[in-house]
Structure formats: C-alpha cells, structure tokens
C-alpha cells in the first residue's frame, strides 16, 4: 500500500519516513520519522509523531448537516402554526432532547430561523415566533410550508395572480422585442407542444419550457426570478398541478396558441391579455375545492 521509505525536506534537514513503522491506533496514524543531518557525519535523530488523520478513501462520507434537518422541521412547525406567532420556541435543552442533537446544532438552527425572519430572541422570554409580516416569503422552505397550511389554497390563488400579472407584462415585452431568431425558437416550441397533446406528462414538461422561453425573450430577469422562485415549490404541490388529462391539455394548447399568435403578430396588448387569460383560466379549471393533504 505504501513505499517503504519516503523522503521530504524540512529547512536544512532531510526527513526519512519509515513507512514500515506505521502503526494505527483507532483514528490515528503513528509514524516514525528519522531526521538526517546536513553533513555526511551528522547524527540521526528518531522521532515518533502521531497524526489524527486517515487515508482519504477511508474517511466516512459526511452526513447532511443535522442543523438543516432541524431548521426544516421547525420552519414547517412555525409556518403551519404548530408554534403560533407570539409564542416561544421550546427552550434550547428541550429542543436538544426532541431532535437528539447538541446545543451547537440547535443554536445554528435558531440562527437560520432568525435570518428567515421567523423568530427573534428576546431577553427573558427566549426565542419568540415573529408575526408573518416579518417572514421572508420567498424563502424556499417557507414557501413549501405555506402551501401545506390549512389556508394554503389562498397562497396558491395569490401565486396565480402574481403569475398572471408578471407573465402578462413579459409576454407584451416579448412581442415588442421579437426577433427572427426568437420567432423561430418559439415556433419550434409550439410545434413540439402540438406533438404532445395526447401525452399529458410530456406536454406539461414542455409547457414549462414554453413559458420560460417567453419570459427569457422579454429580458425581464427580475420578474422571471420571482416567478421561478415561487413556482418551483408550488409545482411540487398536487393541489397546484392538478390532474393530467388530454381534455385539459387541449384547452391549454388553444390558450398557448393565442399567446403565440399575439407575440408573432408583435401585438403587446393582445399578448398580455392572452397570457393573463391563459394563466387565470387554467388555474380556475384545475383549482381544487380543498387542499390536498400530504
């Protein structure tokens, strides 16, 4: 596994490492070093050194940080009001017992919650849950938890309203900025969508790409970033995605065609109206009466 002898320089000295003298002691390696003098007649000095290290291929894979798991669980508990606003989180030692982690992990988790605007430390009261007006609603963990609340449908309604407003404006900008290259790209995407009408799962994937192309062509990177951030969590919620069926896909494709035609005609107002009608109408069709559990 190792060469018998290794040589290394250290200042004006030379070290001879006798790998035959390696000894293991738990997670440590004990190595015998022999220091050779600078001159031919200089004496040798033997030194034994212990290193708290292991070979790279023998190091255990690092587990995900415990703090991240604790943060995710606490975010869900706070946002879904298991711990309501104005109440205090359990004391540090209690959280340690609940999650089976050290005080250091709990402190890291509490710091993360503070950065998300969920809690604040108050002298004599402990860690207090903040009012929702202080929460960072664009935080991925908070968003995921919001869609799991009892009133989660209201947040999905709000998402649809935000999409209709921002994507409507972006469709108008795409119509104004349309270039021959952009027109070709959008046409190819429409052709791809048309070929997938009877394959709902495949259509949904390319549907996202269709909207992404229009947002990108608009040049409105901030609005696109907002929508991407919010929708990336919503699409994982069954209540938002709804059931896939060919009838719904056909209606969706007709709405896409209206958006496409308006952009190709370089008609900003018609493009904005078609996109808003599409997003609002699609959500109205698939919106559930109650929020799906789990």
URZICOR-V704724 format. One record per backbone hydrogen bond with DSSP energy under -0.5 kcal/mol. NH is the residue of the N-H (numbers start at 1). CO is the residue of the C=O. If there is no record, write none. Layout:
nh	co
NH	CO
NH	CO
This chain:
nh	co
6	17
8	15
10	13
13	10
14	36
15	8
16	34
17	6
17	15
18	16
18	32
19	4
19	17
20	4
21	18
22	19
23	30
25	28
28	25
29	51
30	23
31	29
31	49
32	18
33	31
33	47
34	16
35	33
35	45
36	14
36	34
42	39
45	35
47	33
49	31
49	47
51	29
53	51
58	55
59	55
59	56
68	65
69	65
70	66
71	67
72	68
73	69
74	70
75	71
76	72
77	73
78	74
79	75
80	76
81	78
82	77
83	77
84	82
86	129
87	84
89	127
95	91
96	92
97	93
98	94
99	95
100	96
101	96
106	102
107	103
108	104
109	105
110	106
111	107
112	108
113	109
114	110
115	111
116	112
117	114
118	113
119	113
120	128
122	126
125	122
126	122
128	120
128	126
129	87
130	118
134	131
135	132
136	116
137	135
139	136
143	139
144	140
145	141
146	142
147	143
148	145
149	146
152	149
154	151
155	151
155	152
156	152
157	153
158	154
159	155
160	156
161	157
162	158
163	159
164	160
165	161
166	162
167	163
168	163
168	164
169	165
170	166
171	167
172	168
173	169
174	170
175	171
176	172
177	173
178	174
178	175
183	179
184	180
185	181
186	182
187	183
188	184
189	185
190	186
191	187
192	188
193	189
194	190
195	191
196	193
197	194
199	196
203	199
204	200
205	201
206	202
207	203
208	204
209	205
210	206
211	207
212	208
213	209
214	210
215	211
216	212
217	213
218	214
219	215
219	216
220	215
221	219
224	220
225	221
226	222
227	223
228	224
229	225
230	226
231	227
232	228
233	230
234	230
235	231
236	233
237	234
238	236
240	237
241	237
242	238
249	245
250	246
251	247
252	248
253	249
254	250
255	251
256	252
257	253
258	254
259	255
260	256
261	257
262	258
263	259
264	260
265	261
266	263
267	262
268	266
271	267
272	268
273	269
274	270
275	271
276	272
277	273
278	274
279	275
280	276
281	277
282	278
283	279
284	280
285	281
286	282
287	283
288	239
